[in-house]
Protein backbone atom coordinates (compact mmCIF):
# COMPACT_ATOMS: atom_id res chain seq x y z
CA UNK A 1 0.00 0.00 0.00
CA UNK A 2 2.88 2.39 0.78
CA UNK A 3 4.23 1.77 -2.71
CA UNK A 4 0.82 2.66 -4.17
CA UNK A 5 0.66 5.89 -2.13
CA UNK A 6 4.20 6.81 -3.17
CA UNK A 7 3.36 6.36 -6.86
CA UNK A 8 0.22 8.47 -6.58
CA UNK A 9 2.02 11.35 -4.85
CA UNK A 10 4.86 11.29 -7.39
CA UNK A 11 2.37 11.35 -10.29
CA UNK A 12 0.48 14.37 -8.97
CA UNK A 13 3.71 16.09 -7.96
CA UNK A 14 5.12 15.73 -11.48
CA UNK A 15 1.86 16.95 -12.99
CA UNK A 16 1.70 20.11 -10.87
CA UNK A 17 5.44 20.70 -11.27
CA UNK A 18 5.23 20.47 -15.08
CA UNK A 19 2.27 22.83 -15.11
CA UNK A 20 3.98 25.39 -12.90
CA UNK A 21 7.18 25.17 -14.96
CA UNK A 22 5.27 25.71 -18.18
CA UNK A 23 3.38 28.60 -16.60
CA UNK A 24 6.60 30.25 -15.45
CA UNK A 25 8.23 29.90 -18.87
CA UNK A 26 7.70 33.02 -20.96
CA UNK A 27 6.47 32.72 -24.50
CA UNK A 28 7.96 34.88 -27.21
CA UNK A 29 4.69 36.75 -27.38
CA UNK A 30 5.18 37.96 -23.80
CA UNK A 31 7.46 40.58 -25.37
CA UNK A 32 4.64 41.76 -27.62
CA UNK A 33 2.80 44.78 -26.25
CA UNK A 34 -0.84 44.43 -27.30
CA UNK A 35 -2.53 47.73 -28.08
CA UNK A 36 -5.58 46.71 -30.15
CA UNK A 37 -7.53 43.44 -30.08
CA UNK A 38 -9.10 42.63 -33.46
CA UNK A 39 -11.04 39.61 -32.21
CA UNK A 40 -14.42 41.39 -32.52
CA UNK A 41 -13.81 42.51 -36.12
CA UNK A 42 -14.24 39.14 -37.84
CA UNK A 43 -16.57 38.89 -40.84
CA UNK A 44 -17.80 35.95 -42.91
CA UNK A 45 -19.46 35.75 -46.31
CA UNK A 46 -23.16 35.00 -45.81
CA UNK A 47 -24.76 33.38 -48.86
CA UNK A 48 -28.20 34.41 -47.62
CA UNK A 49 -27.36 38.09 -48.01
CA UNK A 50 -24.59 37.72 -50.63
CA UNK A 51 -22.38 39.98 -48.54
CA UNK A 52 -19.86 39.97 -45.71
CA UNK A 53 -21.56 40.13 -42.31
CA UNK A 54 -20.23 40.17 -38.71
CA UNK A 55 -19.30 36.73 -37.44
CA UNK A 56 -22.00 35.13 -35.27
CA UNK A 57 -20.85 31.95 -33.57
CA UNK A 58 -24.15 30.04 -33.59
CA UNK A 59 -24.70 30.82 -37.29
CA UNK A 60 -21.20 30.71 -38.79
CA UNK A 61 -19.34 28.13 -36.72
CA UNK A 62 -18.84 25.82 -39.74
CA UNK A 63 -17.22 28.37 -42.04
CA UNK A 64 -13.92 27.63 -43.78
CA UNK A 65 -13.17 31.33 -44.26
CA UNK A 66 -13.08 34.37 -41.99
CA UNK A 67 -12.06 37.95 -42.77
CA UNK A 68 -11.40 41.35 -41.21
CA UNK A 69 -10.42 44.85 -42.32
CA UNK A 70 -7.06 46.28 -41.24
CA UNK A 71 -6.71 50.06 -41.23
CA UNK A 72 -3.01 50.45 -42.07
CA UNK A 73 -3.14 54.24 -41.65
CA UNK A 74 -4.57 53.99 -38.15
CA UNK A 75 -2.05 51.32 -37.11
CA UNK A 76 0.92 52.85 -38.89
CA UNK A 77 4.28 51.91 -37.32
CA UNK A 78 2.82 48.88 -35.50
CA UNK A 79 2.67 45.15 -36.22
CA UNK A 80 -0.10 42.62 -36.74
CA UNK A 81 0.33 39.32 -34.91
CA UNK A 82 -1.96 36.31 -34.64
CA UNK A 83 -1.84 32.72 -33.46
CA UNK A 84 -2.71 30.29 -36.23
CA UNK A 85 -3.06 26.51 -36.52
CA UNK A 86 -1.20 24.63 -39.24
CA UNK A 87 -2.26 24.52 -42.91
CA UNK A 88 -4.00 27.90 -43.03
CA UNK A 89 -3.92 30.23 -46.06
CA UNK A 90 -3.82 34.02 -45.64
CA UNK A 91 -5.17 36.26 -48.39
CA UNK A 92 -4.81 40.04 -48.53
CA UNK A 93 -7.20 41.88 -50.86
CA UNK A 94 -8.17 38.47 -52.29
CA UNK A 95 -4.56 37.65 -53.23
CA UNK A 96 -2.63 34.81 -51.57
CA UNK A 97 -0.17 36.36 -49.12
CA UNK A 98 1.09 33.47 -47.00
CA UNK A 99 0.62 29.73 -46.42
CA UNK A 100 1.04 28.82 -42.76
CA UNK A 101 2.35 25.25 -42.67
CA UNK A 102 3.28 25.14 -38.98
CA UNK A 103 1.10 26.19 -36.04
CA UNK A 104 2.29 29.19 -34.06
CA UNK A 105 2.45 32.97 -33.93
CA UNK A 106 2.71 34.92 -37.20
CA UNK A 107 3.68 38.61 -37.36
CA UNK A 108 3.38 41.17 -40.19
CA UNK A 109 4.85 44.70 -40.18
CA UNK A 110 1.94 46.94 -41.07
CA UNK A 111 4.16 49.49 -42.84
CA UNK A 112 5.57 46.74 -45.04
CA UNK A 113 2.05 45.57 -45.88
CA UNK A 114 1.10 49.11 -46.84
CA UNK A 115 4.04 49.38 -49.23
CA UNK A 116 3.44 45.92 -50.71
CA UNK A 117 -0.17 46.80 -51.53
CA UNK A 118 0.44 50.25 -53.08
CA UNK A 119 -0.18 52.31 -49.97
CA UNK A 120 -3.88 51.46 -49.64
CA UNK A 121 -5.46 52.80 -46.49
CA UNK A 122 -7.28 49.58 -45.64
CA UNK A 123 -6.43 45.94 -46.35
CA UNK A 124 -8.92 43.06 -46.39
CA UNK A 125 -7.50 39.94 -44.69
CA UNK A 126 -9.12 36.59 -45.42
CA UNK A 127 -8.15 33.29 -43.75
CA UNK A 128 -8.96 29.92 -45.29
CA UNK A 129 -8.86 26.71 -43.24
CA UNK A 130 -10.20 23.31 -44.28
CA UNK A 131 -10.29 22.23 -40.63
CA UNK A 132 -13.07 24.67 -39.59
CA UNK A 133 -10.87 26.28 -36.90
CA UNK A 134 -11.79 29.85 -37.77
CA UNK A 135 -12.00 32.58 -36.69
CA UNK A 136 -8.66 32.84 -34.87
CA UNK A 137 -8.95 33.67 -31.19
CA UNK A 138 -5.75 35.70 -30.82
CA UNK A 139 -5.35 38.60 -33.25
CA UNK A 140 -3.60 41.75 -32.02
CA UNK A 141 -2.01 44.97 -33.19
CA UNK A 142 0.95 46.28 -31.22
CA UNK A 143 4.72 46.14 -31.13
CA UNK A 144 7.55 44.14 -29.57
CA UNK A 145 8.98 45.68 -26.39
CA UNK A 146 12.56 45.41 -27.63
CA UNK A 147 11.83 47.89 -30.43
CA UNK A 148 11.93 51.67 -29.90
CA UNK A 149 8.77 53.43 -31.01
CA UNK A 150 7.33 56.90 -30.71
CA UNK A 151 3.75 55.60 -30.67
CA UNK A 152 1.69 57.54 -28.15
CA UNK A 153 -0.55 55.21 -26.12
CA UNK A 154 -3.70 56.68 -24.68
CA UNK A 155 -5.00 55.83 -21.22
CA UNK A 156 -7.79 53.76 -22.78
CA UNK A 157 -5.29 51.60 -24.66
CA UNK A 158 -3.27 51.00 -21.49
CA UNK A 159 -6.41 49.95 -19.64
CA UNK A 160 -7.21 47.39 -22.37
CA UNK A 161 -3.74 45.84 -22.05
CA UNK A 162 -3.95 45.65 -18.27
CA UNK A 163 -7.45 44.19 -18.42
CA UNK A 164 -6.28 41.46 -20.84
CA UNK A 165 -3.35 40.60 -18.58
CA UNK A 166 -5.53 40.45 -15.46
CA UNK A 167 -7.98 38.12 -17.22
CA UNK A 168 -5.33 35.57 -18.22
CA UNK A 169 -3.40 35.87 -14.96
CA UNK A 170 -6.53 35.58 -12.81
CA UNK A 171 -7.66 32.33 -14.43
CA UNK A 172 -4.22 30.71 -14.19
CA UNK A 173 -3.70 31.75 -10.57
CA UNK A 174 -7.14 30.40 -9.69
CA UNK A 175 -6.56 27.04 -11.41
CA UNK A 176 -3.10 26.61 -9.83
CA UNK A 177 -4.38 27.45 -6.34
CA UNK A 178 -7.39 25.13 -6.51
CA UNK A 179 -5.31 22.31 -8.04
CA UNK A 180 -2.79 22.51 -5.20
CA UNK A 181 -5.64 22.55 -2.67
CA UNK A 182 -7.23 19.40 -4.15
CA UNK A 183 -3.83 17.69 -4.41
CA UNK A 184 -3.14 18.44 -0.74
CA UNK A 185 -6.50 16.98 0.33
CA UNK A 186 -5.85 13.85 -1.75
CA UNK A 187 -2.45 13.43 -0.08
CA UNK A 188 -4.05 13.67 3.38
CA UNK A 189 -6.79 11.18 2.52
CA UNK A 190 -4.27 8.70 1.12
CA UNK A 191 -2.14 8.84 4.25
CA UNK A 192 -4.90 8.84 6.89
CA UNK A 193 -7.49 6.63 5.16
CA UNK A 194 -5.59 4.44 2.66
CA UNK A 195 -8.09 1.54 2.66
CA UNK A 196 -11.08 3.77 1.96
CA UNK A 197 -9.13 5.65 -0.69
CA UNK A 198 -8.23 2.36 -2.37
CA UNK A 199 -11.86 1.25 -2.22
CA UNK A 200 -13.01 4.37 -4.06
CA UNK A 201 -10.14 5.02 -6.47
CA UNK A 202 -8.53 1.63 -7.14
CA UNK A 203 -9.00 0.31 -10.67
CA UNK A 204 -8.89 -3.22 -9.26
CA UNK A 205 -12.06 -2.43 -7.32
CA UNK A 206 -13.69 -1.47 -10.58
CA UNK A 207 -12.81 -4.53 -12.67
CA UNK A 208 -12.58 -7.32 -10.12
CA UNK A 209 -15.70 -8.88 -8.65
CA UNK A 210 -13.51 -10.49 -5.97
CA UNK A 211 -12.32 -7.19 -4.51
CA UNK A 212 -13.55 -6.73 -0.97
CA UNK A 213 -15.80 -3.80 -0.21
CA UNK A 214 -16.23 -2.27 3.24
CA UNK A 215 -19.86 -2.87 4.28
CA UNK A 216 -19.68 -0.08 6.85
CA UNK A 217 -18.48 2.27 4.14
CA UNK A 218 -21.43 1.33 1.92
CA UNK A 219 -24.16 1.36 4.58
CA UNK A 220 -23.15 4.73 6.04
CA UNK A 221 -22.70 6.99 3.00
CA UNK A 222 -22.82 10.20 5.03
CA UNK A 223 -20.60 9.46 8.00
CA UNK A 224 -17.66 11.81 8.63
CA UNK A 225 -15.10 9.89 6.54
CA UNK A 226 -17.43 9.45 3.59
CA UNK A 227 -18.35 13.12 3.78
CA UNK A 228 -14.65 14.04 3.44
CA UNK A 229 -14.30 11.92 0.31
CA UNK A 230 -17.60 13.25 -1.03
CA UNK A 231 -16.53 16.87 -0.46
CA UNK A 232 -13.19 16.22 -2.19
CA UNK A 233 -15.01 14.74 -5.15
CA UNK A 234 -17.36 17.76 -5.24
CA UNK A 235 -14.29 20.04 -5.38
CA UNK A 236 -12.93 18.04 -8.34
CA UNK A 237 -16.21 17.99 -10.27
CA UNK A 238 -16.76 21.71 -9.60
CA UNK A 239 -13.32 22.55 -11.01
CA UNK A 240 -14.00 20.45 -14.10
CA UNK A 241 -17.27 22.20 -14.91
CA UNK A 242 -16.12 25.70 -14.06
CA UNK A 243 -13.30 25.19 -16.59
CA UNK A 244 -15.92 24.03 -19.07
CA UNK A 245 -17.67 27.40 -19.02
CA UNK A 246 -17.85 28.86 -22.51
CA UNK A 247 -16.83 32.34 -21.38
CA UNK A 248 -13.53 31.00 -20.01
CA UNK A 249 -12.40 28.47 -22.59
CA UNK A 250 -14.70 29.01 -25.57
CA UNK A 251 -14.86 25.25 -26.11
CA UNK A 252 -17.72 23.47 -24.37
CA UNK A 253 -21.31 24.69 -24.62
CA UNK A 254 -21.82 25.12 -20.87
CA UNK A 255 -22.34 28.69 -19.68
CA UNK A 256 -23.43 28.66 -16.05
CA UNK A 257 -22.66 32.30 -15.13
CA UNK A 258 -23.51 31.90 -11.48
CA UNK A 259 -21.74 34.62 -9.53
CA UNK A 260 -19.92 37.04 -11.83
CA UNK A 261 -18.70 37.40 -15.40
CA UNK A 262 -15.35 38.84 -14.27
CA UNK A 263 -12.20 36.74 -14.58
CA UNK A 264 -10.29 38.01 -11.57
CA UNK A 265 -9.20 35.58 -8.85
CA UNK A 266 -11.89 36.54 -6.31
CA UNK A 267 -14.77 36.31 -8.81
CA UNK A 268 -13.59 32.90 -10.00
CA UNK A 269 -13.26 31.71 -6.41
CA UNK A 270 -16.80 32.89 -5.69
CA UNK A 271 -18.08 31.03 -8.76
CA UNK A 272 -16.18 27.96 -7.62
CA UNK A 273 -17.80 28.11 -4.17
CA UNK A 274 -21.25 28.31 -5.76
CA UNK A 275 -20.41 25.38 -8.06
CA UNK A 276 -19.23 23.36 -5.07
CA UNK A 277 -22.45 24.00 -3.15
CA UNK A 278 -24.56 22.98 -6.15
CA UNK A 279 -22.55 19.83 -6.90
CA UNK A 280 -22.53 18.71 -3.26
CA UNK A 281 -26.26 19.38 -3.06
CA UNK A 282 -26.86 17.30 -6.20
CA UNK A 283 -24.99 14.37 -4.64
CA UNK A 284 -27.22 14.58 -1.57
CA UNK A 285 -30.30 14.91 -3.79
CA UNK A 286 -29.19 11.80 -5.70
CA UNK A 287 -29.12 9.82 -2.46
CA UNK A 288 -32.56 11.13 -1.41
CA UNK A 289 -33.92 10.12 -4.82
CA UNK A 290 -32.54 6.59 -4.41
CA UNK A 291 -33.89 6.36 -0.87
CA UNK A 292 -37.39 7.53 -1.76
CA UNK A 293 -37.84 5.24 -4.77
CA UNK A 294 -36.26 2.36 -2.90
CA UNK A 295 -38.97 2.64 -0.22
CA UNK A 296 -41.81 3.28 -2.68
CA UNK A 297 -40.91 0.28 -4.86
CA UNK A 298 -40.02 -2.09 -2.00
CA UNK A 299 -36.31 -2.20 -2.85
CA UNK A 300 -34.95 -1.19 0.53
CA UNK A 301 -31.18 -1.28 1.15
CA UNK A 302 -30.44 -1.49 -2.56
CA UNK A 303 -29.90 2.26 -2.54
CA UNK A 304 -26.77 1.88 -0.38
CA UNK A 305 -24.83 -0.20 -2.89
CA UNK A 306 -26.39 1.79 -5.74
CA UNK A 307 -25.12 5.10 -4.35
CA UNK A 308 -21.71 3.63 -3.53
CA UNK A 309 -21.14 2.26 -7.06
CA UNK A 310 -22.46 5.44 -8.66
CA UNK A 311 -20.07 7.65 -6.65
CA UNK A 312 -17.11 5.29 -7.09
CA UNK A 313 -17.35 5.37 -10.90
CA UNK A 314 -17.89 9.12 -10.88
CA UNK A 315 -14.80 9.70 -8.70
CA UNK A 316 -12.62 7.63 -11.00
CA UNK A 317 -13.74 9.43 -14.15
CA UNK A 318 -13.69 13.06 -13.01
CA UNK A 319 -10.38 12.73 -11.15
CA UNK A 320 -8.76 11.62 -14.41
CA UNK A 321 -10.80 13.89 -16.71
CA UNK A 322 -9.94 17.13 -14.88
CA UNK A 323 -6.19 16.65 -15.44
CA UNK A 324 -6.29 17.57 -19.14
CA UNK A 325 -8.06 20.97 -18.89
CA UNK A 326 -5.93 21.95 -15.87
CA UNK A 327 -2.68 21.14 -17.66
CA UNK A 328 -3.68 22.82 -20.93
CA UNK A 329 -5.00 25.97 -19.29
CA UNK A 330 -1.99 26.43 -16.99
CA UNK A 331 0.63 25.60 -19.60
CA UNK A 332 -0.91 27.10 -22.74
CA UNK A 333 -3.48 29.58 -21.50
CA UNK A 334 -6.05 27.94 -23.79
CA UNK A 335 -7.02 24.58 -25.28
CA UNK A 336 -5.05 23.76 -28.42
CA UNK A 337 -5.91 20.14 -29.27
CA UNK A 338 -8.86 18.97 -31.35
CA UNK A 339 -9.94 16.59 -28.57
CA UNK A 340 -11.40 19.55 -26.67
CA UNK A 341 -14.27 19.68 -29.18
CA UNK A 342 -15.37 16.22 -28.06
CA UNK A 343 -15.13 16.79 -24.31
CA UNK A 344 -18.85 17.24 -23.87
CA UNK A 345 -19.54 13.98 -25.72
CA UNK A 346 -16.94 12.14 -23.65
CA UNK A 347 -18.74 13.30 -20.48
CA UNK A 348 -22.14 12.21 -21.82
CA UNK A 349 -20.66 8.90 -23.02
CA UNK A 350 -19.25 8.23 -19.56
CA UNK A 351 -22.60 8.85 -17.87
CA UNK A 352 -24.33 6.50 -20.31
CA UNK A 353 -21.73 3.84 -19.47
CA UNK A 354 -22.09 4.62 -15.77
CA UNK A 355 -25.87 4.13 -15.99
CA UNK A 356 -25.42 0.75 -17.68
CA UNK A 357 -22.81 -0.49 -15.18
CA UNK A 358 -24.74 0.71 -12.14
CA UNK A 359 -27.98 -0.81 -13.46
CA UNK A 360 -26.21 -4.12 -14.06
CA UNK A 361 -24.73 -4.05 -10.55
CA UNK A 362 -28.09 -3.25 -8.91
CA UNK A 363 -29.79 -5.96 -10.95
CA UNK A 364 -27.36 -8.54 -9.55
CA UNK A 365 -28.15 -7.46 -5.98
CA UNK A 366 -31.93 -7.91 -6.30
CA UNK A 367 -33.03 -11.46 -5.60
CA UNK A 368 -36.44 -11.33 -7.27
CA UNK A 369 -36.63 -9.42 -10.52
CA UNK A 370 -39.87 -7.53 -11.15
CA UNK A 371 -41.30 -4.50 -12.89
CA UNK A 372 -40.52 -2.37 -9.84
CA UNK A 373 -36.81 -2.74 -10.52
CA UNK A 374 -37.31 -1.31 -14.02
CA UNK A 375 -39.28 1.66 -12.62
CA UNK A 376 -36.63 2.19 -9.96
CA UNK A 377 -33.75 2.33 -12.47
CA UNK A 378 -35.70 4.59 -14.86
CA UNK A 379 -36.52 7.02 -12.05
CA UNK A 380 -33.07 7.12 -10.47
CA UNK A 381 -30.75 6.76 -13.47
CA UNK A 382 -32.35 7.29 -16.87
CA UNK A 383 -34.42 10.40 -16.04
CA UNK A 384 -31.52 12.30 -14.34
CA UNK A 385 -29.28 11.34 -17.27
CA UNK A 386 -31.70 12.85 -19.82
CA UNK A 387 -32.01 16.02 -17.70
CA UNK A 388 -28.20 16.28 -17.58
CA UNK A 389 -27.92 15.92 -21.36
CA UNK A 390 -30.51 18.65 -21.80
CA UNK A 391 -28.52 21.02 -19.55
CA UNK A 392 -25.19 20.23 -21.20
CA UNK A 393 -26.27 20.48 -24.82
CA UNK A 394 -29.37 22.63 -24.98
CA UNK A 395 -29.14 25.18 -22.15
Protein Blocks (a to p, Z undefined) as FASTA:
>chain_A
ZZmmmmmmmmmmmmmmmmmmmmmpccfklmpccfbdcklmcccddfklopacdddfklmm
mcfbdcddddfklmgoiacdddddehiacdeehiafbdcfbgcdddddfklmmmmnoopa
bdcdddddfklpaccfbdcddddfkbccfbdcdfklmmmmmmmmmmmmmmmmmmmmmmmm
mmmmmmmmmmmmmmlmmmmmpmklmmpmkbccdfklmmmmmbmklmmmmmmmmmmmmmmm
mmmpmklnomaccdcdfkbmcfbfklmmmmmmmmmmmmmmmmmmmmmmmmmmmmmnopgh
klmmmmmmmmmmmmmmmmmmmmmmmmmmmmnopafbfklmmmmmmmmmmmmmmmmmmmmm
mmmmpmbgcfklmmmmmmmmmmmmmmmmmmmmmZZ
